[in-house]
Amino acid sequence: MPGRLLPLVTNEIYHVYNRGINRQPTFTSKREYRRAIESIEFYRACKPPISLSRFLRLEDSKKNDIISILEKSKKLVEIYSYCLMPNHFHFLLKQIEDNGISRFLSNLQNSYTKFFNARNDKDGALFLDQFKTVRIETDEQLLHTSRYIHINPYEGYIVRSLSDLEHYPWSSLPQYLSVEQGFVNINFILSFFKETEGYKKFVFDQIDYKKKINTIEHLLLDYFN
């Protein structure tokens, strides 16, 4: 992965996104989505003692030992929102360690690409070499980026209804709406709302979002358009 012209700043929050080379599919089955999420959770750690592929082959008692180590270890990033789509992904996260975002993305993409290629009898790179980032500079930008990430499956016609979006399993939205547990830090963004229902209304308010998006779109991304 090539070096960045401008280094990412520790303790700052970024919208991070990348896609498959030539827009090729990167997640084509439930098993691949699940493996990607396992990779995200595993490679948040600064120094995992073993690779994810080796970890998954361990017996349960040894897995628990590794999990205990990972839970106590420093993290590269703090994840606030994420979404996996058929040919790209989005993260809203804070860099905790120097070069943490680049290390996290490198470990995640390399590990998942090896799995994907072995599973699909392919070789070579799966994702673009250089992921894209947008630095979050205001609370408004933070909240709208989180919503943008979470409604991606609906805007991209991957799900057909807001009810389906609420239960979309490959994003952090179900965790925000207390549908399931997860590794995402939801408390930071929810602190801007009186209750979870307030965040849900904010995310699902499509008409208001469409009015807002025209004024803040350049703050979200300039890459997929």
PyMOL CGO cylinders between C-alpha atoms (Angstrom):
from pymol import cmd
from pymol.cgo import CYLINDER

trace = [
    CYLINDER, 0.00, 0.00, 0.00, 1.66, 3.28, -1.12, 0.3, 1, 1, 1, 1, 1, 1,
    CYLINDER, 1.66, 3.28, -1.12, 2.44, 5.95, 1.45, 0.3, 1, 1, 1, 1, 1, 1,
    CYLINDER, 2.44, 5.95, 1.45, 0.10, 8.93, 1.83, 0.3, 1, 1, 1, 1, 1, 1,
    CYLINDER, 0.10, 8.93, 1.83, 1.12, 12.42, 0.75, 0.3, 1, 1, 1, 1, 1, 1,
    CYLINDER, 1.12, 12.42, 0.75, -0.44, 13.84, 3.92, 0.3, 1, 1, 1, 1, 1, 1,
    CYLINDER, -0.44, 13.84, 3.92, -0.19, 11.69, 7.07, 0.3, 1, 1, 1, 1, 1, 1,
    CYLINDER, -0.19, 11.69, 7.07, -3.36, 11.02, 9.01, 0.3, 1, 1, 1, 1, 1, 1,
    CYLINDER, -3.36, 11.02, 9.01, -3.46, 12.74, 12.39, 0.3, 1, 1, 1, 1, 1, 1,
    CYLINDER, -3.46, 12.74, 12.39, -3.73, 10.74, 15.60, 0.3, 1, 1, 1, 1, 1, 1,
    CYLINDER, -3.73, 10.74, 15.60, -6.87, 11.47, 17.66, 0.3, 1, 1, 1, 1, 1, 1,
    CYLINDER, -6.87, 11.47, 17.66, -8.65, 12.91, 14.63, 0.3, 1, 1, 1, 1, 1, 1,
    CYLINDER, -8.65, 12.91, 14.63, -11.77, 11.34, 13.09, 0.3, 1, 1, 1, 1, 1, 1,
    CYLINDER, -11.77, 11.34, 13.09, -11.99, 10.35, 9.42, 0.3, 1, 1, 1, 1, 1, 1,
    CYLINDER, -11.99, 10.35, 9.42, -14.42, 8.98, 6.89, 0.3, 1, 1, 1, 1, 1, 1,
    CYLINDER, -14.42, 8.98, 6.89, -12.43, 6.18, 5.24, 0.3, 1, 1, 1, 1, 1, 1,
    CYLINDER, -12.43, 6.18, 5.24, -13.56, 4.29, 2.16, 0.3, 1, 1, 1, 1, 1, 1,
    CYLINDER, -13.56, 4.29, 2.16, -12.24, 2.03, -0.56, 0.3, 1, 1, 1, 1, 1, 1,
    CYLINDER, -12.24, 2.03, -0.56, -13.58, -0.16, -3.36, 0.3, 1, 1, 1, 1, 1, 1,
    CYLINDER, -13.58, -0.16, -3.36, -12.65, -3.11, -5.48, 0.3, 1, 1, 1, 1, 1, 1,
    CYLINDER, -12.65, -3.11, -5.48, -10.31, -2.66, -8.43, 0.3, 1, 1, 1, 1, 1, 1,
    CYLINDER, -10.31, -2.66, -8.43, -12.35, -1.80, -11.54, 0.3, 1, 1, 1, 1, 1, 1,
    CYLINDER, -12.35, -1.80, -11.54, -15.38, -1.76, -9.21, 0.3, 1, 1, 1, 1, 1, 1,
    CYLINDER, -15.38, -1.76, -9.21, -15.31, -5.55, -9.10, 0.3, 1, 1, 1, 1, 1, 1,
    CYLINDER, -15.31, -5.55, -9.10, -17.34, -7.28, -6.36, 0.3, 1, 1, 1, 1, 1, 1,
    CYLINDER, -17.34, -7.28, -6.36, -15.46, -7.66, -3.10, 0.3, 1, 1, 1, 1, 1, 1,
    CYLINDER, -15.46, -7.66, -3.10, -18.17, -9.32, -1.00, 0.3, 1, 1, 1, 1, 1, 1,
    CYLINDER, -18.17, -9.32, -1.00, -20.23, -11.90, -2.87, 0.3, 1, 1, 1, 1, 1, 1,
    CYLINDER, -20.23, -11.90, -2.87, -21.71, -14.15, -0.17, 0.3, 1, 1, 1, 1, 1, 1,
    CYLINDER, -21.71, -14.15, -0.17, -22.76, -14.13, 3.47, 0.3, 1, 1, 1, 1, 1, 1,
    CYLINDER, -22.76, -14.13, 3.47, -19.62, -16.09, 4.31, 0.3, 1, 1, 1, 1, 1, 1,
    CYLINDER, -19.62, -16.09, 4.31, -17.44, -13.39, 2.78, 0.3, 1, 1, 1, 1, 1, 1,
    CYLINDER, -17.44, -13.39, 2.78, -19.28, -10.60, 4.58, 0.3, 1, 1, 1, 1, 1, 1,
    CYLINDER, -19.28, -10.60, 4.58, -18.91, -12.48, 7.87, 0.3, 1, 1, 1, 1, 1, 1,
    CYLINDER, -18.91, -12.48, 7.87, -15.19, -13.00, 7.28, 0.3, 1, 1, 1, 1, 1, 1,
    CYLINDER, -15.19, -13.00, 7.28, -14.75, -9.30, 6.57, 0.3, 1, 1, 1, 1, 1, 1,
    CYLINDER, -14.75, -9.30, 6.57, -16.47, -8.37, 9.83, 0.3, 1, 1, 1, 1, 1, 1,
    CYLINDER, -16.47, -8.37, 9.83, -14.35, -10.89, 11.72, 0.3, 1, 1, 1, 1, 1, 1,
    CYLINDER, -14.35, -10.89, 11.72, -11.29, -9.26, 10.15, 0.3, 1, 1, 1, 1, 1, 1,
    CYLINDER, -11.29, -9.26, 10.15, -12.43, -5.77, 11.15, 0.3, 1, 1, 1, 1, 1, 1,
    CYLINDER, -12.43, -5.77, 11.15, -12.87, -6.76, 14.77, 0.3, 1, 1, 1, 1, 1, 1,
    CYLINDER, -12.87, -6.76, 14.77, -9.64, -8.77, 14.92, 0.3, 1, 1, 1, 1, 1, 1,
    CYLINDER, -9.64, -8.77, 14.92, -7.33, -6.24, 13.25, 0.3, 1, 1, 1, 1, 1, 1,
    CYLINDER, -7.33, -6.24, 13.25, -8.39, -3.25, 15.33, 0.3, 1, 1, 1, 1, 1, 1,
    CYLINDER, -8.39, -3.25, 15.33, -5.73, -4.46, 17.77, 0.3, 1, 1, 1, 1, 1, 1,
    CYLINDER, -5.73, -4.46, 17.77, -2.25, -2.97, 17.53, 0.3, 1, 1, 1, 1, 1, 1,
    CYLINDER, -2.25, -2.97, 17.53, -0.40, -6.27, 17.63, 0.3, 1, 1, 1, 1, 1, 1,
    CYLINDER, -0.40, -6.27, 17.63, -2.55, -9.39, 17.21, 0.3, 1, 1, 1, 1, 1, 1,
    CYLINDER, -2.55, -9.39, 17.21, -0.45, -12.32, 18.50, 0.3, 1, 1, 1, 1, 1, 1,
    CYLINDER, -0.45, -12.32, 18.50, -1.40, -14.50, 15.52, 0.3, 1, 1, 1, 1, 1, 1,
    CYLINDER, -1.40, -14.50, 15.52, -3.13, -14.10, 12.16, 0.3, 1, 1, 1, 1, 1, 1,
    CYLINDER, -3.13, -14.10, 12.16, -6.91, -14.27, 11.91, 0.3, 1, 1, 1, 1, 1, 1,
    CYLINDER, -6.91, -14.27, 11.91, -6.75, -17.37, 9.70, 0.3, 1, 1, 1, 1, 1, 1,
    CYLINDER, -6.75, -17.37, 9.70, -4.72, -19.19, 12.32, 0.3, 1, 1, 1, 1, 1, 1,
    CYLINDER, -4.72, -19.19, 12.32, -6.96, -17.91, 15.14, 0.3, 1, 1, 1, 1, 1, 1,
    CYLINDER, -6.96, -17.91, 15.14, -10.06, -19.31, 13.45, 0.3, 1, 1, 1, 1, 1, 1,
    CYLINDER, -10.06, -19.31, 13.45, -8.49, -22.77, 13.33, 0.3, 1, 1, 1, 1, 1, 1,
    CYLINDER, -8.49, -22.77, 13.33, -7.85, -22.90, 17.09, 0.3, 1, 1, 1, 1, 1, 1,
    CYLINDER, -7.85, -22.90, 17.09, -9.95, -24.89, 19.51, 0.3, 1, 1, 1, 1, 1, 1,
    CYLINDER, -9.95, -24.89, 19.51, -12.32, -22.83, 21.64, 0.3, 1, 1, 1, 1, 1, 1,
    CYLINDER, -12.32, -22.83, 21.64, -10.20, -22.75, 24.80, 0.3, 1, 1, 1, 1, 1, 1,
    CYLINDER, -10.20, -22.75, 24.80, -7.20, -21.35, 22.93, 0.3, 1, 1, 1, 1, 1, 1,
    CYLINDER, -7.20, -21.35, 22.93, -9.43, -18.90, 21.08, 0.3, 1, 1, 1, 1, 1, 1,
    CYLINDER, -9.43, -18.90, 21.08, -10.60, -17.56, 24.42, 0.3, 1, 1, 1, 1, 1, 1,
    CYLINDER, -10.60, -17.56, 24.42, -6.99, -16.98, 25.46, 0.3, 1, 1, 1, 1, 1, 1,
    CYLINDER, -6.99, -16.98, 25.46, -6.34, -14.94, 22.32, 0.3, 1, 1, 1, 1, 1, 1,
    CYLINDER, -6.34, -14.94, 22.32, -9.59, -13.01, 22.73, 0.3, 1, 1, 1, 1, 1, 1,
    CYLINDER, -9.59, -13.01, 22.73, -8.52, -12.08, 26.25, 0.3, 1, 1, 1, 1, 1, 1,
    CYLINDER, -8.52, -12.08, 26.25, -5.22, -10.75, 24.90, 0.3, 1, 1, 1, 1, 1, 1,
    CYLINDER, -5.22, -10.75, 24.90, -6.97, -8.77, 22.18, 0.3, 1, 1, 1, 1, 1, 1,
    CYLINDER, -6.97, -8.77, 22.18, -9.46, -7.22, 24.60, 0.3, 1, 1, 1, 1, 1, 1,
    CYLINDER, -9.46, -7.22, 24.60, -6.62, -5.93, 26.78, 0.3, 1, 1, 1, 1, 1, 1,
    CYLINDER, -6.62, -5.93, 26.78, -4.42, -4.72, 23.94, 0.3, 1, 1, 1, 1, 1, 1,
    CYLINDER, -4.42, -4.72, 23.94, -4.23, -1.20, 22.55, 0.3, 1, 1, 1, 1, 1, 1,
    CYLINDER, -4.23, -1.20, 22.55, -6.33, -0.46, 19.50, 0.3, 1, 1, 1, 1, 1, 1,
    CYLINDER, -6.33, -0.46, 19.50, -5.21, 1.15, 16.26, 0.3, 1, 1, 1, 1, 1, 1,
    CYLINDER, -5.21, 1.15, 16.26, -8.57, 2.83, 15.67, 0.3, 1, 1, 1, 1, 1, 1,
    CYLINDER, -8.57, 2.83, 15.67, -11.89, 3.51, 17.36, 0.3, 1, 1, 1, 1, 1, 1,
    CYLINDER, -11.89, 3.51, 17.36, -14.74, 2.60, 15.01, 0.3, 1, 1, 1, 1, 1, 1,
    CYLINDER, -14.74, 2.60, 15.01, -17.89, 4.72, 15.17, 0.3, 1, 1, 1, 1, 1, 1,
    CYLINDER, -17.89, 4.72, 15.17, -19.72, 3.48, 12.06, 0.3, 1, 1, 1, 1, 1, 1,
    CYLINDER, -19.72, 3.48, 12.06, -19.11, 1.09, 9.18, 0.3, 1, 1, 1, 1, 1, 1,
    CYLINDER, -19.11, 1.09, 9.18, -20.88, -0.43, 6.20, 0.3, 1, 1, 1, 1, 1, 1,
    CYLINDER, -20.88, -0.43, 6.20, -19.87, -3.17, 3.79, 0.3, 1, 1, 1, 1, 1, 1,
    CYLINDER, -19.87, -3.17, 3.79, -21.35, -3.00, 0.29, 0.3, 1, 1, 1, 1, 1, 1,
    CYLINDER, -21.35, -3.00, 0.29, -20.99, -5.46, -2.61, 0.3, 1, 1, 1, 1, 1, 1,
    CYLINDER, -20.99, -5.46, -2.61, -17.95, -3.67, -4.09, 0.3, 1, 1, 1, 1, 1, 1,
    CYLINDER, -17.95, -3.67, -4.09, -16.81, -1.14, -1.48, 0.3, 1, 1, 1, 1, 1, 1,
    CYLINDER, -16.81, -1.14, -1.48, -16.77, -0.26, 2.21, 0.3, 1, 1, 1, 1, 1, 1,
    CYLINDER, -16.77, -0.26, 2.21, -17.04, 2.77, 4.48, 0.3, 1, 1, 1, 1, 1, 1,
    CYLINDER, -17.04, 2.77, 4.48, -15.71, 3.49, 7.96, 0.3, 1, 1, 1, 1, 1, 1,
    CYLINDER, -15.71, 3.49, 7.96, -16.13, 6.41, 10.32, 0.3, 1, 1, 1, 1, 1, 1,
    CYLINDER, -16.13, 6.41, 10.32, -13.27, 6.09, 12.79, 0.3, 1, 1, 1, 1, 1, 1,
    CYLINDER, -13.27, 6.09, 12.79, -10.71, 7.82, 14.96, 0.3, 1, 1, 1, 1, 1, 1,
    CYLINDER, -10.71, 7.82, 14.96, -7.01, 7.10, 14.70, 0.3, 1, 1, 1, 1, 1, 1,
    CYLINDER, -7.01, 7.10, 14.70, -5.73, 6.15, 18.16, 0.3, 1, 1, 1, 1, 1, 1,
    CYLINDER, -5.73, 6.15, 18.16, -2.15, 5.12, 17.36, 0.3, 1, 1, 1, 1, 1, 1,
    CYLINDER, -2.15, 5.12, 17.36, 0.23, 6.85, 14.95, 0.3, 1, 1, 1, 1, 1, 1,
    CYLINDER, 0.23, 6.85, 14.95, -0.32, 5.44, 11.46, 0.3, 1, 1, 1, 1, 1, 1,
    CYLINDER, -0.32, 5.44, 11.46, -3.20, 3.46, 12.96, 0.3, 1, 1, 1, 1, 1, 1,
    CYLINDER, -3.20, 3.46, 12.96, -5.67, 3.88, 10.12, 0.3, 1, 1, 1, 1, 1, 1,
    CYLINDER, -5.67, 3.88, 10.12, -3.17, 2.80, 7.48, 0.3, 1, 1, 1, 1, 1, 1,
    CYLINDER, -3.17, 2.80, 7.48, -2.08, -0.20, 9.55, 0.3, 1, 1, 1, 1, 1, 1,
    CYLINDER, -2.08, -0.20, 9.55, -5.68, -1.20, 10.24, 0.3, 1, 1, 1, 1, 1, 1,
    CYLINDER, -5.68, -1.20, 10.24, -6.70, -0.96, 6.58, 0.3, 1, 1, 1, 1, 1, 1,
    CYLINDER, -6.70, -0.96, 6.58, -3.55, -2.75, 5.42, 0.3, 1, 1, 1, 1, 1, 1,
    CYLINDER, -3.55, -2.75, 5.42, -4.08, -5.66, 7.82, 0.3, 1, 1, 1, 1, 1, 1,
    CYLINDER, -4.08, -5.66, 7.82, -7.79, -5.85, 7.05, 0.3, 1, 1, 1, 1, 1, 1,
    CYLINDER, -7.79, -5.85, 7.05, -7.46, -5.72, 3.28, 0.3, 1, 1, 1, 1, 1, 1,
    CYLINDER, -7.46, -5.72, 3.28, -4.48, -8.08, 3.08, 0.3, 1, 1, 1, 1, 1, 1,
    CYLINDER, -4.48, -8.08, 3.08, -6.10, -10.67, 5.33, 0.3, 1, 1, 1, 1, 1, 1,
    CYLINDER, -6.10, -10.67, 5.33, -9.46, -10.51, 3.59, 0.3, 1, 1, 1, 1, 1, 1,
    CYLINDER, -9.46, -10.51, 3.59, -7.92, -10.55, 0.10, 0.3, 1, 1, 1, 1, 1, 1,
    CYLINDER, -7.92, -10.55, 0.10, -6.03, -13.76, 0.89, 0.3, 1, 1, 1, 1, 1, 1,
    CYLINDER, -6.03, -13.76, 0.89, -9.28, -15.34, 2.08, 0.3, 1, 1, 1, 1, 1, 1,
    CYLINDER, -9.28, -15.34, 2.08, -11.26, -14.07, -0.94, 0.3, 1, 1, 1, 1, 1, 1,
    CYLINDER, -11.26, -14.07, -0.94, -8.66, -15.20, -3.47, 0.3, 1, 1, 1, 1, 1, 1,
    CYLINDER, -8.66, -15.20, -3.47, -8.34, -18.67, -1.95, 0.3, 1, 1, 1, 1, 1, 1,
    CYLINDER, -8.34, -18.67, -1.95, -12.11, -19.05, -1.84, 0.3, 1, 1, 1, 1, 1, 1,
    CYLINDER, -12.11, -19.05, -1.84, -12.62, -17.88, -5.43, 0.3, 1, 1, 1, 1, 1, 1,
    CYLINDER, -12.62, -17.88, -5.43, -9.47, -19.34, -7.02, 0.3, 1, 1, 1, 1, 1, 1,
    CYLINDER, -9.47, -19.34, -7.02, -8.08, -15.89, -7.83, 0.3, 1, 1, 1, 1, 1, 1,
    CYLINDER, -8.08, -15.89, -7.83, -4.86, -14.03, -7.21, 0.3, 1, 1, 1, 1, 1, 1,
    CYLINDER, -4.86, -14.03, -7.21, -3.63, -10.46, -7.08, 0.3, 1, 1, 1, 1, 1, 1,
    CYLINDER, -3.63, -10.46, -7.08, -5.00, -7.34, -5.44, 0.3, 1, 1, 1, 1, 1, 1,
    CYLINDER, -5.00, -7.34, -5.44, -8.70, -7.01, -4.67, 0.3, 1, 1, 1, 1, 1, 1,
    CYLINDER, -8.70, -7.01, -4.67, -8.94, -3.40, -3.44, 0.3, 1, 1, 1, 1, 1, 1,
    CYLINDER, -8.94, -3.40, -3.44, -7.48, -0.18, -4.82, 0.3, 1, 1, 1, 1, 1, 1,
    CYLINDER, -7.48, -0.18, -4.82, -3.98, 0.49, -3.50, 0.3, 1, 1, 1, 1, 1, 1,
    CYLINDER, -3.98, 0.49, -3.50, -4.85, 3.81, -1.92, 0.3, 1, 1, 1, 1, 1, 1,
    CYLINDER, -4.85, 3.81, -1.92, -7.93, 4.16, 0.25, 0.3, 1, 1, 1, 1, 1, 1,
    CYLINDER, -7.93, 4.16, 0.25, -9.64, 7.56, 0.45, 0.3, 1, 1, 1, 1, 1, 1,
    CYLINDER, -9.64, 7.56, 0.45, -10.18, 9.69, 3.53, 0.3, 1, 1, 1, 1, 1, 1,
    CYLINDER, -10.18, 9.69, 3.53, -12.10, 12.79, 4.51, 0.3, 1, 1, 1, 1, 1, 1,
    CYLINDER, -12.10, 12.79, 4.51, -11.22, 14.45, 7.80, 0.3, 1, 1, 1, 1, 1, 1,
    CYLINDER, -11.22, 14.45, 7.80, -14.18, 15.19, 10.07, 0.3, 1, 1, 1, 1, 1, 1,
    CYLINDER, -14.18, 15.19, 10.07, -14.06, 18.82, 11.18, 0.3, 1, 1, 1, 1, 1, 1,
    CYLINDER, -14.06, 18.82, 11.18, -17.49, 19.58, 12.68, 0.3, 1, 1, 1, 1, 1, 1,
    CYLINDER, -17.49, 19.58, 12.68, -20.18, 17.83, 14.69, 0.3, 1, 1, 1, 1, 1, 1,
    CYLINDER, -20.18, 17.83, 14.69, -22.62, 18.28, 11.80, 0.3, 1, 1, 1, 1, 1, 1,
    CYLINDER, -22.62, 18.28, 11.80, -20.21, 16.59, 9.41, 0.3, 1, 1, 1, 1, 1, 1,
    CYLINDER, -20.21, 16.59, 9.41, -19.70, 13.78, 11.92, 0.3, 1, 1, 1, 1, 1, 1,
    CYLINDER, -19.70, 13.78, 11.92, -23.42, 13.05, 12.26, 0.3, 1, 1, 1, 1, 1, 1,
    CYLINDER, -23.42, 13.05, 12.26, -24.21, 13.33, 8.56, 0.3, 1, 1, 1, 1, 1, 1,
    CYLINDER, -24.21, 13.33, 8.56, -21.29, 11.08, 7.68, 0.3, 1, 1, 1, 1, 1, 1,
    CYLINDER, -21.29, 11.08, 7.68, -22.54, 8.44, 10.11, 0.3, 1, 1, 1, 1, 1, 1,
    CYLINDER, -22.54, 8.44, 10.11, -25.98, 8.66, 8.52, 0.3, 1, 1, 1, 1, 1, 1,
    CYLINDER, -25.98, 8.66, 8.52, -24.54, 8.62, 5.00, 0.3, 1, 1, 1, 1, 1, 1,
    CYLINDER, -24.54, 8.62, 5.00, -22.66, 5.42, 5.82, 0.3, 1, 1, 1, 1, 1, 1,
    CYLINDER, -22.66, 5.42, 5.82, -25.69, 3.75, 7.38, 0.3, 1, 1, 1, 1, 1, 1,
    CYLINDER, -25.69, 3.75, 7.38, -28.13, 4.53, 4.56, 0.3, 1, 1, 1, 1, 1, 1,
    CYLINDER, -28.13, 4.53, 4.56, -25.73, 3.35, 1.84, 0.3, 1, 1, 1, 1, 1, 1,
    CYLINDER, -25.73, 3.35, 1.84, -27.53, -0.01, 1.37, 0.3, 1, 1, 1, 1, 1, 1,
    CYLINDER, -27.53, -0.01, 1.37, -30.85, 1.81, 0.91, 0.3, 1, 1, 1, 1, 1, 1,
    CYLINDER, -30.85, 1.81, 0.91, -29.48, 4.48, -1.42, 0.3, 1, 1, 1, 1, 1, 1,
    CYLINDER, -29.48, 4.48, -1.42, -27.70, 1.76, -3.40, 0.3, 1, 1, 1, 1, 1, 1,
    CYLINDER, -27.70, 1.76, -3.40, -30.85, -0.38, -3.72, 0.3, 1, 1, 1, 1, 1, 1,
    CYLINDER, -30.85, -0.38, -3.72, -29.26, -3.26, -1.82, 0.3, 1, 1, 1, 1, 1, 1,
    CYLINDER, -29.26, -3.26, -1.82, -32.25, -3.19, 0.53, 0.3, 1, 1, 1, 1, 1, 1,
    CYLINDER, -32.25, -3.19, 0.53, -35.71, -2.06, -0.54, 0.3, 1, 1, 1, 1, 1, 1,
    CYLINDER, -35.71, -2.06, -0.54, -37.23, -0.76, 2.66, 0.3, 1, 1, 1, 1, 1, 1,
    CYLINDER, -37.23, -0.76, 2.66, -36.21, 1.12, 5.78, 0.3, 1, 1, 1, 1, 1, 1,
    CYLINDER, -36.21, 1.12, 5.78, -37.23, -1.92, 7.80, 0.3, 1, 1, 1, 1, 1, 1,
    CYLINDER, -37.23, -1.92, 7.80, -34.71, -4.00, 5.86, 0.3, 1, 1, 1, 1, 1, 1,
    CYLINDER, -34.71, -4.00, 5.86, -32.10, -1.27, 6.35, 0.3, 1, 1, 1, 1, 1, 1,
    CYLINDER, -32.10, -1.27, 6.35, -32.64, -1.40, 10.10, 0.3, 1, 1, 1, 1, 1, 1,
    CYLINDER, -32.64, -1.40, 10.10, -31.64, -5.07, 10.04, 0.3, 1, 1, 1, 1, 1, 1,
    CYLINDER, -31.64, -5.07, 10.04, -28.92, -4.88, 7.37, 0.3, 1, 1, 1, 1, 1, 1,
    CYLINDER, -28.92, -4.88, 7.37, -26.36, -7.26, 8.92, 0.3, 1, 1, 1, 1, 1, 1,
    CYLINDER, -26.36, -7.26, 8.92, -23.21, -5.87, 7.30, 0.3, 1, 1, 1, 1, 1, 1,
    CYLINDER, -23.21, -5.87, 7.30, -23.21, -2.44, 8.92, 0.3, 1, 1, 1, 1, 1, 1,
    CYLINDER, -23.21, -2.44, 8.92, -23.13, -0.98, 12.41, 0.3, 1, 1, 1, 1, 1, 1,
    CYLINDER, -23.13, -0.98, 12.41, -26.70, 0.36, 12.19, 0.3, 1, 1, 1, 1, 1, 1,
    CYLINDER, -26.70, 0.36, 12.19, -28.28, -2.68, 13.93, 0.3, 1, 1, 1, 1, 1, 1,
    CYLINDER, -28.28, -2.68, 13.93, -25.93, -2.09, 16.85, 0.3, 1, 1, 1, 1, 1, 1,
    CYLINDER, -25.93, -2.09, 16.85, -27.01, 1.55, 17.07, 0.3, 1, 1, 1, 1, 1, 1,
    CYLINDER, -27.01, 1.55, 17.07, -30.66, 0.51, 17.11, 0.3, 1, 1, 1, 1, 1, 1,
    CYLINDER, -30.66, 0.51, 17.11, -30.00, -2.17, 19.76, 0.3, 1, 1, 1, 1, 1, 1,
    CYLINDER, -30.00, -2.17, 19.76, -30.86, -4.98, 17.35, 0.3, 1, 1, 1, 1, 1, 1,
    CYLINDER, -30.86, -4.98, 17.35, -27.54, -6.69, 18.06, 0.3, 1, 1, 1, 1, 1, 1,
    CYLINDER, -27.54, -6.69, 18.06, -24.31, -6.34, 20.01, 0.3, 1, 1, 1, 1, 1, 1,
    CYLINDER, -24.31, -6.34, 20.01, -21.01, -5.44, 18.38, 0.3, 1, 1, 1, 1, 1, 1,
    CYLINDER, -21.01, -5.44, 18.38, -17.56, -3.88, 18.62, 0.3, 1, 1, 1, 1, 1, 1,
    CYLINDER, -17.56, -3.88, 18.62, -18.48, -0.38, 17.43, 0.3, 1, 1, 1, 1, 1, 1,
    CYLINDER, -18.48, -0.38, 17.43, -18.36, 2.55, 19.85, 0.3, 1, 1, 1, 1, 1, 1,
    CYLINDER, -18.36, 2.55, 19.85, -21.93, 3.80, 19.52, 0.3, 1, 1, 1, 1, 1, 1,
    CYLINDER, -21.93, 3.80, 19.52, -21.96, 5.97, 22.64, 0.3, 1, 1, 1, 1, 1, 1,
    CYLINDER, -21.96, 5.97, 22.64, -20.06, 8.88, 21.12, 0.3, 1, 1, 1, 1, 1, 1,
    CYLINDER, -20.06, 8.88, 21.12, -22.54, 9.58, 18.32, 0.3, 1, 1, 1, 1, 1, 1,
    CYLINDER, -22.54, 9.58, 18.32, -25.58, 8.66, 20.40, 0.3, 1, 1, 1, 1, 1, 1,
    CYLINDER, -25.58, 8.66, 20.40, -24.46, 11.28, 22.94, 0.3, 1, 1, 1, 1, 1, 1,
    CYLINDER, -24.46, 11.28, 22.94, -25.70, 13.92, 20.47, 0.3, 1, 1, 1, 1, 1, 1,
    CYLINDER, -25.70, 13.92, 20.47, -29.25, 12.57, 20.86, 0.3, 1, 1, 1, 1, 1, 1,
    CYLINDER, -29.25, 12.57, 20.86, -31.55, 12.28, 23.86, 0.3, 1, 1, 1, 1, 1, 1,
    CYLINDER, -31.55, 12.28, 23.86, -32.28, 8.63, 23.06, 0.3, 1, 1, 1, 1, 1, 1,
    CYLINDER, -32.28, 8.63, 23.06, -31.65, 5.93, 20.47, 0.3, 1, 1, 1, 1, 1, 1,
    CYLINDER, -31.65, 5.93, 20.47, -34.98, 6.71, 18.82, 0.3, 1, 1, 1, 1, 1, 1,
    CYLINDER, -34.98, 6.71, 18.82, -33.70, 10.20, 18.08, 0.3, 1, 1, 1, 1, 1, 1,
    CYLINDER, -33.70, 10.20, 18.08, -30.77, 8.81, 16.11, 0.3, 1, 1, 1, 1, 1, 1,
    CYLINDER, -30.77, 8.81, 16.11, -33.09, 6.43, 14.26, 0.3, 1, 1, 1, 1, 1, 1,
    CYLINDER, -33.09, 6.43, 14.26, -35.33, 9.31, 13.24, 0.3, 1, 1, 1, 1, 1, 1,
    CYLINDER, -35.33, 9.31, 13.24, -32.28, 11.29, 12.13, 0.3, 1, 1, 1, 1, 1, 1,
    CYLINDER, -32.28, 11.29, 12.13, -31.02, 8.41, 9.95, 0.3, 1, 1, 1, 1, 1, 1,
    CYLINDER, -31.02, 8.41, 9.95, -34.41, 7.57, 8.42, 0.3, 1, 1, 1, 1, 1, 1,
    CYLINDER, -34.41, 7.57, 8.42, -35.50, 11.15, 7.74, 0.3, 1, 1, 1, 1, 1, 1,
    CYLINDER, -35.50, 11.15, 7.74, -34.94, 10.84, 3.98, 0.3, 1, 1, 1, 1, 1, 1,
    CYLINDER, -34.94, 10.84, 3.98, -36.65, 14.04, 2.92, 0.3, 1, 1, 1, 1, 1, 1,
    CYLINDER, -36.65, 14.04, 2.92, -34.65, 16.22, 5.27, 0.3, 1, 1, 1, 1, 1, 1,
    CYLINDER, -34.65, 16.22, 5.27, -31.49, 14.31, 4.38, 0.3, 1, 1, 1, 1, 1, 1,
    CYLINDER, -31.49, 14.31, 4.38, -31.98, 14.99, 0.68, 0.3, 1, 1, 1, 1, 1, 1,
    CYLINDER, -31.98, 14.99, 0.68, -32.24, 18.70, 1.45, 0.3, 1, 1, 1, 1, 1, 1,
    CYLINDER, -32.24, 18.70, 1.45, -29.10, 18.64, 3.57, 0.3, 1, 1, 1, 1, 1, 1,
    CYLINDER, -29.10, 18.64, 3.57, -26.99, 16.44, 1.33, 0.3, 1, 1, 1, 1, 1, 1,
    CYLINDER, -26.99, 16.44, 1.33, -26.71, 19.07, -1.38, 0.3, 1, 1, 1, 1, 1, 1,
    CYLINDER, -26.71, 19.07, -1.38, -24.89, 21.42, 0.99, 0.3, 1, 1, 1, 1, 1, 1,
    CYLINDER, -24.89, 21.42, 0.99, -22.57, 18.92, 2.69, 0.3, 1, 1, 1, 1, 1, 1,
    CYLINDER, -22.57, 18.92, 2.69, -21.88, 16.33, -0.02, 0.3, 1, 1, 1, 1, 1, 1,
    CYLINDER, -21.88, 16.33, -0.02, -18.37, 17.64, -0.62, 0.3, 1, 1, 1, 1, 1, 1,
    CYLINDER, -18.37, 17.64, -0.62, -17.60, 17.02, 3.05, 0.3, 1, 1, 1, 1, 1, 1,
    CYLINDER, -17.60, 17.02, 3.05, -18.61, 13.37, 2.83, 0.3, 1, 1, 1, 1, 1, 1,
    CYLINDER, -18.61, 13.37, 2.83, -16.72, 12.13, -0.22, 0.3, 1, 1, 1, 1, 1, 1,
    CYLINDER, -16.72, 12.13, -0.22, -15.72, 13.04, -3.73, 0.3, 1, 1, 1, 1, 1, 1,
    CYLINDER, -15.72, 13.04, -3.73, -14.72, 9.58, -4.86, 0.3, 1, 1, 1, 1, 1, 1,
    CYLINDER, -14.72, 9.58, -4.86, -17.66, 7.41, -5.80, 0.3, 1, 1, 1, 1, 1, 1,
    CYLINDER, -17.66, 7.41, -5.80, -19.61, 10.11, -7.64, 0.3, 1, 1, 1, 1, 1, 1,
]
cmd.load_cgo(trace, "trace")
